[in-house]
Amino acid sequence: MAHVLILGGRSDIGLAFAHICAHNGHEVCLAARRPERLADDVRDIATRYQVHAETREFDAEDSGGHADWFNQLDQTPDIVLYAAGYLGDVEQATKDNAELERIMQVNARGAMTILEAAVRAMEHRGSGTIIGISSVAGERGRKSNYHYGAAKAALTTFLSGLRNRLSGTGIHVITVKPGFVATRMLQGMQTPAALTATPERCAADMYRAVQRGRDVVYSTWHWRYVMAVIRNIPERLFKKMSI
Ligand SMILES: NC(=O)c1ccc[n+]([C@@H]2O[C@H](COP(=O)([O-])OP(=O)(O)OC[C@H]3O[C@@H](n4cnc5c(N)ncnc54)[C@H](OP(=O)(O)O)[C@@H]3O)[C@@H](O)[C@H]2O)c1
């Protein structure tokens, strides 16, 4: 049995991951900025799978407090998933620094500060798994979400460097790159059905990645090939496209 900490525990993908972990007998802690909203979910998980489940308050924007936040945990988790994310409003971010900073903080800086704290604790123990949910949006800037994409690119690079630093230490770092996932984040948006996963499918891809010791996972796998095409479109064409 493993102890799984999910940061951004109220996210649709994070919650789906909690269910898979609990179903496999693992304890889960859902850390969210409004943990009281998870009371029913935690009760449901504990009853349904007969495992310990709990919530904690966690704010991805409080980077200054992340080291202390992690140190006050009762135990060092075996698996830490960073699932918090903020798409933001691209129009607003072009003129409002607070919106731009929030996008960078929740998607990148907050992930780095809390995951560095997690890694310090795991290094002390000599084992653990870190999972960061980045995005295919971090692979190429598009006008519809380029601040979010820039933050996810920073997270992808951070996770890659962390994996490189921790290679051979017993700590495994997984980068997850979802394409479209039908969650609250995409509410009201039209996305192609064939390329849109459920949160449960994305969570299953992540759980399989843990079991198989994978480094970088696209969810669904089709996105690896979609992004190979998109990355290779010449910039002089790409800048005129609306995708
Ligand atoms: N859906 C997609 O198509 C897609 C694609 C690529 C990557 N992703 C990534 O997948 C991850 C999970 O997102 P999702 O799709 O499951 O969407 P979601 O349900 O909207 O989850 C986003 C979560 O981030 C949390 N969050 C935002 N600001 C926070 C803060 N300051 N502190 C703590 N938590 C904060 C939200 O908390 P509240 O519940 O309190 O609002 C929410 O639970 C995110 O990293 C997202 O960027 C999603």
The ligand as an SDF file (V2000), in Angstrom:
LIG
                    3D

 48 52  0  0  0  0  0  0  0  0999 V2000
   -8.5320   19.4950  -19.2110 N   0  0  0  0  0  0  0  0  0  0  0  0
   -7.6000   19.5250  -20.1470 C   0  0  0  0  0  0  0  0  0  0  0  0
   -7.8960   19.4730  -21.3710 O   0  0  0  0  0  0  0  0  0  0  0  0
   -6.1400   19.6180  -19.7930 C   0  0  0  0  0  0  0  0  0  0  0  0
   -5.2020   19.5250  -20.8220 C   0  0  0  0  0  0  0  0  0  0  0  0
   -3.8430   19.5980  -20.5050 C   0  0  0  0  0  0  0  0  0  0  0  0
   -3.4630   19.7220  -19.1800 C   0  0  0  0  0  0  0  0  0  0  0  0
   -4.3980   19.8290  -18.1850 N   0  0  0  0  0  0  0  0  0  0  0  0
   -3.9390   19.9880  -16.8180 C   0  0  0  0  0  0  0  0  0  0  0  0
   -4.5030   18.9600  -16.0150 O   0  0  0  0  0  0  0  0  0  0  0  0
   -4.4690   19.4010  -14.6530 C   0  0  0  0  0  0  0  0  0  0  0  0
   -5.8240   19.1100  -14.0110 C   0  0  0  0  0  0  0  0  0  0  0  0
   -6.8010   19.9630  -14.6050 O   0  0  0  0  0  0  0  0  0  0  0  0
   -8.2710   19.4840  -14.9700 P   0  0  0  0  0  0  0  0  0  0  0  0
   -8.3470   19.3580  -16.4200 O   0  0  0  0  0  0  0  0  0  0  0  0
   -8.6380   18.3360  -14.1100 O   0  0  0  0  0  0  0  0  0  0  0  0
   -9.1340   20.7760  -14.6460 O   0  0  0  0  0  0  0  0  0  0  0  0
   -9.8950   21.2640  -13.3390 P   0  0  0  0  0  0  0  0  0  0  0  0
  -10.8770   20.2480  -12.9020 O   0  0  0  0  0  0  0  0  0  0  0  0
  -10.3610   22.6360  -13.6450 O   0  0  0  0  0  0  0  0  0  0  0  0
   -8.7350   21.3060  -12.2410 O   0  0  0  0  0  0  0  0  0  0  0  0
   -7.8790   22.3890  -12.0280 C   0  0  0  0  0  0  0  0  0  0  0  0
   -7.6490   22.4050  -10.5340 C   0  0  0  0  0  0  0  0  0  0  0  0
   -6.6210   23.3480  -10.2120 O   0  0  0  0  0  0  0  0  0  0  0  0
   -6.9800   23.8600   -8.9660 C   0  0  0  0  0  0  0  0  0  0  0  0
   -6.3240   25.1220   -8.6660 N   0  0  0  0  0  0  0  0  0  0  0  0
   -6.3570   26.2750   -9.3730 C   0  0  0  0  0  0  0  0  0  0  0  0
   -5.6910   27.2340   -8.6980 N   0  0  0  0  0  0  0  0  0  0  0  0
   -5.2370   26.6610   -7.5530 C   0  0  0  0  0  0  0  0  0  0  0  0
   -4.5030   27.1290   -6.4530 C   0  0  0  0  0  0  0  0  0  0  0  0
   -4.0810   28.3940   -6.3680 N   0  0  0  0  0  0  0  0  0  0  0  0
   -4.2020   26.2680   -5.4530 N   0  0  0  0  0  0  0  0  0  0  0  0
   -4.6260   24.9840   -5.4990 C   0  0  0  0  0  0  0  0  0  0  0  0
   -5.3460   24.4810   -6.5160 N   0  0  0  0  0  0  0  0  0  0  0  0
   -5.6370   25.3170   -7.5270 C   0  0  0  0  0  0  0  0  0  0  0  0
   -8.4850   24.0670   -9.0270 C   0  0  0  0  0  0  0  0  0  0  0  0
   -8.9800   24.2030   -7.7310 O   0  0  0  0  0  0  0  0  0  0  0  0
  -10.5390   24.4260   -7.3640 P   0  0  0  0  0  0  0  0  0  0  0  0
  -11.1580   23.0700   -7.4690 O   0  0  0  0  0  0  0  0  0  0  0  0
  -10.4930   24.9730   -5.9890 O   0  0  0  0  0  0  0  0  0  0  0  0
  -11.0890   25.3820   -8.3800 O   0  0  0  0  0  0  0  0  0  0  0  0
   -8.9170   22.8070   -9.7540 C   0  0  0  0  0  0  0  0  0  0  0  0
   -9.2540   21.7970   -8.8600 O   0  0  0  0  0  0  0  0  0  0  0  0
   -4.0980   20.8860  -14.6890 C   0  0  0  0  0  0  0  0  0  0  0  0
   -2.7240   21.0200  -14.4060 O   0  0  0  0  0  0  0  0  0  0  0  0
   -4.3540   21.2580  -16.1360 C   0  0  0  0  0  0  0  0  0  0  0  0
   -3.5710   22.3630  -16.5120 O   0  0  0  0  0  0  0  0  0  0  0  0
   -5.7290   19.7640  -18.4630 C   0  0  0  0  0  0  0  0  0  0  0  0
  1  2  1  0
  2  3  2  0
  2  4  1  0
  4  5  1  0
  4 48  2  0
  5  6  2  0
  6  7  1  0
  7  8  2  0
  8  9  1  0
  8 48  1  0
  9 10  1  0
  9 46  1  0
 10 11  1  0
 11 12  1  0
 11 44  1  0
 12 13  1  0
 13 14  1  0
 14 15  2  0
 14 16  1  0
 14 17  1  0
 17 18  1  0
 18 19  2  0
 18 20  1  0
 18 21  1  0
 21 22  1  0
 22 23  1  0
 23 24  1  0
 23 42  1  0
 24 25  1  0
 25 26  1  0
 25 36  1  0
 26 27  1  0
 26 35  1  0
 27 28  2  0
 28 29  1  0
 29 30  1  0
 29 35  2  0
 30 31  1  0
 30 32  2  0
 32 33  1  0
 33 34  2  0
 34 35  1  0
 36 37  1  0
 36 42  1  0
 37 38  1  0
 38 39  2  0
 38 40  1  0
 38 41  1  0
 42 43  1  0
 44 45  1  0
 44 46  1  0
 46 47  1  0
M  CHG  2   8   1  16  -1
M  END
$$$$
